[in-house]
Amino acid sequence: MEIRNIHHPFELDILEVSSYSARSHKNTFFEMIFILEGEGIQIVNEHKLPYNPDKLFLVFPQDKHSFEVKTFTRFLFIRFNDSYLKNQSKEWIKKVEYIFHNHNHLPGCILKTVTDKPLIRALALGLICENQKRNPNHHEVITQLINTIITIAARNITLLNESGSLPSSSKDSVSLLNYIHENIYSPEKLRTETMADQFNISATYISEYFKKHTGESLQQYITQYKIKLVETRLLYTQMRLSEICDEFGFTDLSHMNKAFKKYKGLSPTEYRKTNSKE
């Protein structure tokens, strides 16, 4: 299996091919692929779905990925790694972290909103133009365009999940999950009594209801989701541990360290140091 790397925080690439069967490979970076024109098959982790113009695909590090091209195709590849993410603001990371923790990693266009397709096309063409002409401040313009595309992708993945694509047997449980994701920074809104009032479910029944539809206990899910986001902060920001602790409403550093080590096997400090070395 071929492993592909990039050597800059982000890279843009246009591939034009008439007949091409890409060898399955894995990346060490995130990749967004926009179809400017052409038809064929996208393959992710052995799953296949057709592609055509104005489709936007998201490929995660370590996904097995390839394309089978049937007609002349123009791909725009937007590749970015963790160092690119580390240079963005904490507020921006909050907007897009839903992508990194909730997408199902299956093939297929992530654009649910039809009106977003021409918007993404315009942004993609703008990226190509800026990258080719190299006008003053082109690097800053390219960064803003990439961030806008990622933000729109995050919005559409949220909409996909709200429509019921999450592995759940009930739209109500999907709404519950989205409520948790949206309020993860507000511990007072995640109290059992508050959530029960929000969804008109008995406070004594809401935990059982949640477990019935998701297979996890309510508090376990909230804690694990927090730990995932703490992991994002450790990998992709320079935030101090005390700042992360305050952001997610842990009682104190000891509480956060204990919870993180339970799920990751390392303290936050050890985890950041180990993964930075890697």
Wavefront OBJ file of the C-alpha trace (Angstrom):
o trace
v 0.000 0.000 0.000
v 1.471 3.348 -1.066
v 1.697 6.026 1.653
v 1.608 9.644 0.415
v 2.914 12.724 2.228
v 2.955 16.469 1.668
v 5.817 18.735 2.691
v 3.993 22.044 3.135
v 1.066 23.018 5.377
v -1.195 22.917 2.306
v -0.884 22.001 -1.359
v -3.128 22.554 -4.384
v -3.017 20.271 -7.389
v -5.019 19.916 -10.610
v -5.114 16.536 -12.305
v -6.490 16.191 -15.851
v -6.931 12.631 -17.161
v -9.008 10.808 -19.776
v -8.632 7.241 -18.546
v -6.982 6.462 -15.288
v -7.292 3.927 -12.512
v -5.515 5.284 -9.469
v -3.747 2.771 -7.270
v -5.292 2.521 -3.838
v -3.239 4.547 -1.361
v -3.316 6.144 2.076
v -2.440 9.730 2.932
v -0.821 11.232 6.011
v -2.877 14.395 5.429
v -6.456 15.562 4.865
v -7.608 15.875 1.282
v -10.618 17.604 -0.273
v -11.311 16.773 -3.907
v -13.589 18.836 -6.139
v -14.708 17.520 -9.527
v -14.454 20.318 -12.083
v -15.615 18.024 -14.913
v -15.819 14.325 -15.793
v -17.371 11.080 -14.579
v -16.094 7.962 -12.883
v -16.009 6.048 -9.601
v -14.658 7.106 -6.212
v -13.412 4.298 -3.958
v -12.912 4.821 -0.201
v -12.150 1.919 2.112
v -13.510 -0.586 -0.455
v -16.794 1.351 -0.887
v -17.644 2.668 -4.374
v -19.850 5.543 -5.541
v -20.010 7.415 -8.863
v -18.688 10.958 -9.219
v -19.569 13.757 -11.637
v -19.066 17.554 -11.853
v -19.507 19.774 -8.784
v -19.057 16.923 -6.311
v -16.869 17.553 -3.255
v -15.194 14.628 -1.509
v -13.412 14.494 1.833
v -10.627 11.966 2.430
v -9.123 11.479 5.885
v -5.588 10.424 6.823
v -5.261 6.619 6.647
v -8.366 6.190 4.456
v -7.719 3.790 1.560
v -8.617 5.814 -1.493
v -8.609 5.683 -5.303
v -10.557 6.739 -8.431
v -11.617 4.984 -11.621
v -11.923 7.561 -14.415
v -14.505 6.891 -17.148
v -14.555 10.205 -19.058
v -12.096 13.121 -19.247
v -11.875 14.431 -15.693
v -10.423 17.537 -14.047
v -9.806 17.091 -10.324
v -8.879 19.875 -7.916
v -7.028 18.470 -4.897
v -6.792 20.568 -1.717
v -4.406 18.922 0.725
v -3.610 20.130 4.229
v -1.915 18.637 7.273
v -1.942 19.184 11.010
v 0.555 22.059 10.838
v -1.943 23.959 8.673
v -4.635 23.411 11.276
v -2.336 24.443 14.108
v -1.916 27.870 12.497
v -5.659 28.588 12.473
v -7.622 30.289 15.217
v -9.278 28.352 18.017
v -12.647 29.742 16.902
v -12.164 28.380 13.384
v -11.167 24.949 14.676
v -14.369 24.884 16.738
v -16.373 25.464 13.565
v -14.841 22.580 11.646
v -14.046 19.971 14.287
v -17.435 18.348 13.627
v -15.843 17.087 10.395
v -12.993 15.346 12.138
v -15.116 13.525 14.701
v -18.503 12.812 13.136
v -18.146 12.115 9.408
v -18.707 8.475 8.441
v -15.643 8.233 6.133
v -17.737 6.729 3.334
v -17.466 7.780 -0.320
v -19.852 10.273 -1.847
v -20.342 14.005 -2.181
v -20.574 15.796 1.158
v -22.584 18.715 -0.277
v -26.188 18.317 0.814
v -27.243 21.875 -0.023
v -27.698 22.299 -3.780
v -26.918 26.016 -3.624
v -23.533 25.257 -2.065
v -22.333 23.464 -5.218
v -21.964 26.607 -7.382
v -20.491 28.385 -4.348
v -17.824 25.694 -3.941
v -17.153 25.806 -7.710
v -16.599 29.569 -7.545
v -14.253 29.153 -4.564
v -12.395 26.349 -6.357
v -11.917 28.466 -9.492
v -10.751 31.332 -7.291
v -8.178 29.033 -5.684
v -6.881 27.957 -9.085
v -6.635 31.572 -10.279
v -4.828 32.790 -7.145
v -2.443 29.852 -7.228
v -1.544 30.459 -10.881
v -1.256 34.262 -10.942
v 0.597 34.658 -7.632
v -0.678 38.196 -7.076
v 0.348 40.139 -3.939
v -1.005 38.521 -0.750
v -2.040 35.457 -2.738
v -1.032 33.158 0.136
v -3.445 34.887 2.526
v -6.244 34.819 -0.061
v -5.675 31.099 -0.717
v -5.771 30.364 3.025
v -9.089 32.213 3.397
v -10.582 30.374 0.405
v -9.498 26.981 1.779
v -10.916 27.821 5.208
v -14.212 28.849 3.626
v -14.445 25.566 1.713
v -13.716 23.581 4.890
v -16.325 25.586 6.819
v -18.962 24.920 4.136
v -18.038 21.225 4.218
v -18.536 21.187 8.007
v -21.945 22.808 7.596
v -23.039 20.239 5.033
v -21.858 17.286 7.118
v -23.927 18.676 9.981
v -26.942 18.816 7.657
v -26.271 15.268 6.437
v -26.306 14.002 9.995
v -29.462 15.957 10.868
v -31.213 14.325 7.906
v -30.710 10.934 9.557
v -27.527 9.554 7.985
v -26.009 8.863 11.404
v -26.250 5.206 12.495
v -29.281 5.727 14.680
v -32.766 4.304 14.638
v -34.438 7.582 15.556
v -34.352 11.183 14.335
v -34.869 12.239 17.946
v -31.617 10.561 18.951
v -29.859 12.333 16.066
v -31.204 15.620 17.438
v -29.898 14.637 20.866
v -26.437 13.995 19.452
v -26.430 17.318 17.620
v -27.570 19.086 20.796
v -24.594 17.591 22.657
v -22.172 18.598 19.901
v -23.500 22.155 19.785
v -23.406 22.614 23.569
v -20.254 20.709 24.463
v -18.668 23.977 25.688
v -21.611 24.693 28.014
v -21.650 22.043 30.781
v -24.769 23.546 32.352
v -26.736 22.750 29.160
v -25.603 19.110 29.286
v -27.087 18.386 32.703
v -29.605 15.559 32.605
v -32.462 17.767 33.841
v -31.746 20.490 31.270
v -31.597 18.021 28.366
v -34.746 16.274 29.565
v -36.622 19.611 29.517
v -35.216 20.430 26.075
v -36.510 17.176 24.556
v -39.634 16.701 26.694
v -38.309 13.420 28.102
v -38.439 12.403 31.744
v -35.155 13.110 33.539
v -35.244 9.573 34.944
v -35.686 8.084 31.442
v -33.429 10.187 29.201
v -30.259 8.167 29.922
v -32.044 4.889 29.163
v -33.565 6.429 26.015
v -30.155 7.638 24.805
v -28.510 4.262 25.388
v -31.346 2.449 23.631
v -30.818 4.455 20.432
v -27.014 4.901 20.444
v -25.657 1.931 22.392
v -23.774 4.224 24.802
v -24.665 5.817 28.098
v -25.369 9.536 27.944
v -22.570 10.601 30.280
v -20.085 8.248 28.649
v -20.860 9.738 25.234
v -20.467 13.314 26.510
v -17.154 12.475 28.192
v -15.774 10.639 25.141
v -16.757 13.480 22.850
v -15.025 15.958 25.149
v -11.908 13.784 25.129
v -11.922 13.766 21.313
v -12.035 17.549 21.288
v -9.300 17.794 23.923
v -7.242 15.585 21.614
v -7.899 18.061 18.772
v -6.666 20.924 20.930
v -3.523 19.015 21.921
v -2.678 18.097 18.311
v -3.773 21.181 16.404
v -3.352 24.157 18.763
v -0.795 25.593 21.150
v -3.367 26.038 23.937
v -2.184 25.541 27.500
v -3.716 22.672 29.463
v -5.366 25.105 31.857
v -7.083 26.836 28.905
v -8.355 23.513 27.543
v -9.568 22.538 31.003
v -11.554 25.765 31.345
v -12.934 25.549 27.812
v -14.601 22.192 28.407
v -15.711 22.784 31.972
v -13.568 20.199 33.744
v -13.477 20.728 37.507
v -9.691 21.168 37.466
v -6.565 19.889 35.688
v -6.510 16.742 37.787
v -10.058 15.909 36.654
v -9.150 16.436 32.975
v -5.908 14.465 33.261
v -7.676 11.528 34.884
v -10.483 11.466 32.281
v -8.078 11.795 29.345
v -5.738 9.080 30.604
v -8.672 6.709 31.126
v -9.533 6.818 27.406
v -6.139 7.478 25.819
v -3.747 5.696 28.147
v -1.555 8.802 28.446
v -1.856 12.088 30.269
v -2.551 15.136 28.037
v 1.061 16.283 28.442
v 2.440 12.859 27.490
v -0.002 12.576 24.587
v 0.996 15.967 23.117
v 4.704 15.243 23.540
v 4.474 11.759 21.999
v 2.440 12.848 18.980
v 4.555 15.956 18.404
v 7.609 13.720 18.152
v 5.821 11.464 15.680
l 1 2 3 4 5 6 7 8 9 10 11 12 13 14 15 16 17 18 19 20 21 22 23 24 25 26 27 28 29 30 31 32 33 34 35 36 37 38 39 40 41 42 43 44 45 46 47 48 49 50 51 52 53 54 55 56 57 58 59 60 61 62 63 64 65 66 67 68 69 70 71 72 73 74 75 76 77 78 79 80 81 82 83 84 85 86 87 88 89 90 91 92 93 94 95 96 97 98 99 100 101 102 103 104 105 106 107 108 109 110 111 112 113 114 115 116 117 118 119 120 121 122 123 124 125 126 127 128 129 130 131 132 133 134 135 136 137 138 139 140 141 142 143 144 145 146 147 148 149 150 151 152 153 154 155 156 157 158 159 160 161 162 163 164 165 166 167 168 169 170 171 172 173 174 175 176 177 178 179 180 181 182 183 184 185 186 187 188 189 190 191 192 193 194 195 196 197 198 199 200 201 202 203 204 205 206 207 208 209 210 211 212 213 214 215 216 217 218 219 220 221 222 223 224 225 226 227 228 229 230 231 232 233 234 235 236 237 238 239 240 241 242 243 244 245 246 247 248 249 250 251 252 253 254 255 256 257 258 259 260 261 262 263 264 265 266 267 268 269 270 271 272 273 274 275 276 277 278
